[in-house]
Amino acid sequence: MGKSIRSKREKRLRSIRREMVEPIYDKKDAAKLAIQEAALAAPKLPVKPTRADDDASVSFAAMEVETAADDNQSSKFLKPIGKKLKKKIKIAKKKFHGKGKIRRKNCLEKPLSPHYNGGIVVNPEFNEGLKGWTSFGYAKIRHEEANDGNKYIAATARNLPHHSVTQQFDFDEDKLYTFSAWLQVSNGSADVEAVFKTATGSITTGWGSAKEGCWSMLKGGLVVDVSGPAQLYFQCNDSAIDIKVDSVSMQPFTQEEWKSHQDMNIQQARKTKVKFQEVDQHNRPIRNATVLINLRQSNFPLGCAINQNILGNAAYQNWFTSRFHYTVFENKLEWYSTERTWGAEDYPVSDALMRLAKSHGIYIWGHNIFWDNPSRQPTWVPSLSPNDLRVPPHRFRDAALQSAADPLGRDERESPLQLLREQARPGRLPQLLSPSAEGRPHRGAGHFRFANLPYMRSAIDILATAKVPIWVTELDVGPGPNQARDLESIMRELHSHWGVKGIMLWSAWGPKGYYRMCLTDNNFWNLATCDVVDRFMSQYKAAAEEASGTTDAEGFFEA
């Protein structure tokens, strides 16, 4: 009798569990090497002939860029997400010449070469003086050269935050644009924003933390609503400091090129080979045994929030349980829901939701318990004395234990801690994924206005360098004519990134509708957004073609 598929599944679940509960390695060096090896194992994807270089993920202080070129012709590459860094930095330390020179720990004294040789940027490394660049606002600009020969541009005498350097580009609304630049400031450190001024407004394409004496990378991307000219400029709230810029890159991609890269990442990050041995009751290999394999359930967690409205509602329960194997209890474990009156802890709703999920074999993902926003605290919190405010941490422990009590829930045991850290951390995922209309990032885990895939990818690339699992736990798209289309694009982009371990849709139903994104009507008939979700879940199951064949002489079969 062959080794059971259930045994194989249990081993994989244990592996996933280890990944979730042990996201940080005991040794930092081991973690770095693991990330580097994974990145090096991924091949590059050619998209269409042009100047050679490759786009890659970023670390804020030091970013390694490789040139990918064929022996016979140069090609444009979107490099698979993931990045080796340590090896290149060591090489730069030894050579002490060219781009990427390092002399002080964690300080890049000379920037790396621009992605795609600068793409459509004129004079990206400033080897031709100020050609292609002018002043934006009333800043003075000058071409400078460091002692090591590196050339760059500096914006000085800045009177307002947006006074800097500029170059004009012509955008195509049907294309996606990746952007990167290396920055430095004249004094201390400061956040610098890259902005494009278009005919319809200003678009933030990325943020970076610039330092004095060290080059830091800003990486981002953008899409535009209308084709036409746009001006790039850099913005920093501290107008008393100079902004220095080098190795600027802007690279357009067609929709087909972008999708091709997503497909390649999905193949690498979401699919793997399976090999097993067929044996009899005496553990002897069975040769020429017929084997048939098909995928019963995707290993990529896609879930949806629920709330108290699902309790006792058979139609809602049937619609939900027929689709989702993962859920989160919306806000029902948050402090203001479980202790409305000081000292009176109340878990009846979350307990009932727990029982419902358990009865249907649904995994429960924990949600944040405390917010770092004062307006999100229970109404009685402001009246507490400083001494009383030292007491509430027990609530975190109690809530974590409450959500971890169910034997089904492998996810929730660690996630309250993890999500609280993400909520409290500056530069957290919600702030990076989607820029707001005012240019400032949104507060909220994946609440999108529209699909800006290049910006998303650069943000997740940055977060992935932290080497912890990334879960997008509140995914929705605001109302509008393109809501369903944008939801599909965003889900596909998230699924294609190796750093994203799961998605939770923030679409719990209520009698008055949904929070921002409805999946069904009040009779639980699909809307266009739910058709997108169903299609997403079915297409990857269908993509895993049925495998069949016979075992070899040793009883092994591989597919």
Secondary structure, 3 states (H helix, E strand, C coil): CCCCHHHHHHHHHHHHHHHHHCCCCCCHHHHHHHHHHHHHCCCCEEEECCCCEEECCCCCCCCCCCCCCCCCCCCEEECCCCCCCHHHHHHHHHHCCCCCCEEECCEECCCCCCHHHHECCCCCCCCCCCCCCEEECCCEEEEEECCCCCEEEEEECCCCCCCEEEEEEEECCCCEEEEEEEEEECCCEEEEEEEEEECCEEEEEEEEEEEECCCEEEEEEECCCCCEEEEEEEECCCCCCCEEEEEEEEEEECHHHHHHHHHHHHHHHHCCCCEEECECCCCCECCCCEEEECCCCCCCCEEEECCHHHCCCHHHHHHHHCCCCEEECCCCCCHHHHCCECCECCCHHHHHHHHHHHHCCCEECCCCCCCCCHHHCCCCHHHCCCCHHHCCHHHHHHHHHHHHCCCCCCCCCCHHHHHHHHHHCCCCHHHHHCECCCCCECCCCCEECCCCHHHHHHHHHHHHCCCCCEEEEEEEECCCCCHHHHHHHHHHHHHHCCCEEEEEECCCCCCCCCCCCCCECCCCCECHHHHHHHHHHHHHHHHCCCEEEECCCCCEEEC
